[in-house]
Amino acid sequence: MPSDVTLALGGPAQDLLFREARTANSFTDEPVSDDTMRAIYELIKYAPTSFNGQPLRVLLIRSHESRMRLVRNMSGPNQAKTHAAPLVALLAADLEFHETLPRLLPHLPGAVDMLADSAIREEAAVFNGAMQLSYFILGVRAAGLAAGPMIGFDEDAINKEFFGDGGHKVIAVVNIGKPGENAWHPRSPRLAYDEVFTVV
Amino acid sequence: MPSDVTLALGGPAQDLLFREARTANSFTDEPVSDDTMRAIYELIKYAPTSFNGQPLRVLLIRSHESRMRLVRNMSGPNQAKTHAAPLVALLAADLEFHETLPRLLPHLPGAVDMLADSAIREEAAVFNGAMQLSYFILGVRAAGLAAGPMIGFDEDAINKEFFGDGGHKVIAVVNIGKPGENAWHPRSPRLAYDEVFTVV
């Protein structure tokens, strides 16, 4: 049963971000500039995280050597995609993000102490990193590009290879570019509203 | 340094979802209908989750009794906000979401087995639930409403009170409505692009 309510967000924007956007599995050769990534970030940075903690850190894999270090730690089916994408971004959660809170959350000086425990802090870093991964995917789409987020990789190996300090945890690798030929699988089913929402 | 790149998403949509939207702390009395929530879901359901798992479940707190059961388990400063909001949504991750995968991911029948371990499954449920929380917040904004997401509550008590089966984990409580008077705190700082992005 469709809803009769019309959203404030216009139809073309709905299509661009949600309805027609798809996870891409192939891309054209057209490069994606750092300036485009900056424009994306300057938009999505405003979306909320708890305690305004913003734990997301992004490595843009530009050098051939970095690309090879990443590809060999991707799972089998993801290797070719990661090798071929015009731009690959490695998204990680900064496990020491609390150190920045005095600047990011000046009106709540006690927040740092609430994150003193490293297990609680890691949980918060990954949770908010996952929230920011969503903003990142929608930001890529807002730039007219397609995102191919992947979680199939050797997490420990990538953490060590790219963040030797142990203070970061990779949460996703995202291929970015203009969609190529046969970029999409058929769309998989979504849950119905009544399977997800319950009035209590 | 601002970017020279113009995004495909139009300026009004950028403002609605990111730039002018803010986490609201007070709301008008105007109600938010189930039909509006349905319209929001029919848009955001298309955004991606890993394995297309869609673990998010939402309780719309409509009855006075449900509201009271929730309010008393919110942390101090969140109680009044949760009491007053026109609509309160309790967002949870379904820890048994893998049971739906044969329907949601028909082309990858092995995915269910990869989630057989309950600890791995909980991690995946919460991670993807956090991703869907972001889509939900942006969906509320797409409807011209403001969201007030909160994580300050007694998690164990809410899990027991609303999901006695132990198969769900609350991840956020979100107040929803038209922003009221003095709805916003001043915007807290965001990290600069060069603090978040590194080219390697």
Interface residues (C-beta under 8 A of the other chain):
Chain A: M1 P2 S3 D4 V5 T6 L7 A8 L9 G10 P12 A13 Q14 L16 L17 F18 R19 A21 T23 S33 D34 D35 T36 M37 R38 A39 I40 Y41 E42 L43 I44 K45 Y46 A47 P48 S50 N52 Q54 L56 R57 V58 L59 L60 I61 R62 S63 S66 T100 R103 L104 L105 P106 H107 V126 F127 N128 A130 M131 Q132 L133 S134 Y135 I137 L138 R141 A142 A143 G144 P149 I151 F162 I171 H185 R187 S188 P189 R190 L191 Y193 V196 F197 T198 V199 V200
Chain B: M1 P2 S3 D4 V5 T6 L7 A8 L9 G10 P12 A13 Q14 L16 L17 F18 R19 A21 T23 S33 D34 D35 T36 M37 R38 A39 I40 Y41 E42 L43 I44 K45 Y46 A47 P48 S50 N52 Q54 L56 R57 V58 L59 L60 I61 R62 S63 S66 T100 R103 L104 L105 P106 H107 V126 F127 N128 A130 M131 Q132 L133 S134 Y135 I137 L138 R141 A142 A143 G144 P149 I151 F162 I171 H185 R187 S188 P189 R190 L191 Y193 V196 F197 T198 V199 V200
